[in-house]
Amino acid sequence: TLKDVEVGDQVLCVGLYHKRILTVTRLTNTTIICGFEKFRKDSGNSIPLDAWNHSCIEILTPEKLLQLELQEKQFKLAKKCSQASYHLFSIDTLEAISNLIDQENQNVKKSCLTQ
């Protein structure tokens, strides 16, 4: 739990538009401080609680770290693909890419239907 967090531990900060890893720099009886950001020890909610910029922290488990790393890798790969100069690619390469995209779209549709 967050009550067991110690200075130097890493925590996962989750906001509306971000997930990032923070390091605990200071503790009080009721507060976890990570640099200039403060969070309640009992709930993990940011202090002050701001509806427009709400974030909270949670224990960083190996599973959450792996998930975060995979999400970052997916984001970087998607960005790289979006910036490619496709107009310079050969027809064969473009057809292979198109087939991969079609196949992946079908897999996504199937997985959505089975959930």
C-alpha positions in Angstrom: 0.0 0.0 0.0 1.0 3.6 -0.3 1.4 3.7 3.5 4.4 1.4 3.1 6.2 3.7 0.5 9.7 4.9 1.4 11.9 7.7 0.2 13.6 6.6 -3.0 10.7 4.3 -4.1 9.2 4.8 -7.5 5.4 5.2 -7.9 3.2 5.3 -10.9 1.5 8.7 -11.4 -1.7 8.4 -13.5 -3.4 11.5 -14.9 -6.1 12.1 -17.4 -3.6 12.4 -20.3 -0.5 10.8 -18.9 1.2 8.0 -17.0 4.6 8.5 -15.6 7.0 7.2 -13.1 7.9 9.5 -10.1 10.4 9.0 -7.3 9.4 9.6 -3.7 11.6 12.4 -2.3 10.0 13.0 1.1 7.3 11.7 3.4 5.1 13.1 6.1 2.5 11.3 8.2 -0.2 12.1 5.6 1.7 13.1 2.4 3.9 11.6 -0.2 6.1 14.1 -1.9 7.6 13.5 -5.3 9.7 16.5 -6.3 7.3 19.4 -6.3 4.2 17.2 -6.4 2.3 16.2 -3.3 -0.1 13.3 -2.9 -2.3 12.0 0.0 -1.0 8.9 1.6 -4.4 7.4 2.2 -5.8 7.8 -1.3 -2.9 8.7 -3.6 -4.8 11.7 -4.9 -2.9 14.9 -5.8 -2.8 17.8 -3.4 -4.5 20.2 -4.0 -7.3 18.1 -5.6 -7.9 19.8 -8.9 -10.6 18.7 -11.2 -8.9 20.0 -14.3 -5.4 18.6 -13.6 -6.2 15.6 -11.4 -3.6 12.9 -10.9 -3.0 10.1 -8.4 -0.2 7.7 -7.6 -0.2 4.0 -7.0 2.4 1.4 -6.3 4.6 0.6 -9.3 4.4 -3.1 -9.7 6.6 -5.0 -12.2 3.4 -5.7 -14.3 2.5 -2.0 -14.4 6.1 -1.1 -15.4 6.0 -3.6 -18.2 2.6 -2.4 -19.4 3.9 1.2 -19.3 7.0 0.2 -21.3 4.9 -1.6 -23.9 2.6 1.4 -24.2 5.5 3.7 -24.8 7.0 1.4 -27.4 3.7 1.2 -29.2 3.4 5.0 -29.2 6.9 5.4 -30.5 6.4 2.8 -33.3 3.0 4.3 -34.3 4.6 7.8 -34.4 7.5 6.5 -36.5 5.0 4.9 -38.9 2.9 8.1 -39.1 6.0 10.0 -40.1 7.2 7.6 -42.9 7.6 8.9 -46.4 5.2 6.4 -47.9 5.2 8.1 -51.3 8.8 6.9 -51.7 8.1 3.3 -51.0 7.8 0.7 -53.8 4.4 -0.7 -54.7 5.4 -4.1 -53.3 6.3 -2.6 -50.0 3.1 -0.5 -49.8 1.0 -3.6 -50.6 2.7 -5.6 -47.9 2.1 -2.8 -45.4 -1.5 -2.5 -46.5 -2.0 -6.3 -46.0 -0.5 -6.1 -42.5 -2.8 -3.3 -41.6 -5.9 -5.1 -43.0 -4.9 -8.3 -41.1 -4.4 -6.3 -37.8 -7.7 -4.5 -38.3 -9.5 -7.8 -38.7 -7.8 -9.2 -35.5 -8.9 -6.1 -33.5 -12.5 -6.4 -34.7 -12.5 -10.1 -33.8 -11.2 -9.5 -30.3 -13.7 -6.7 -29.8 -16.6 -9.0 -30.7 -15.4 -11.7 -28.3 -15.2 -9.5 -25.3 
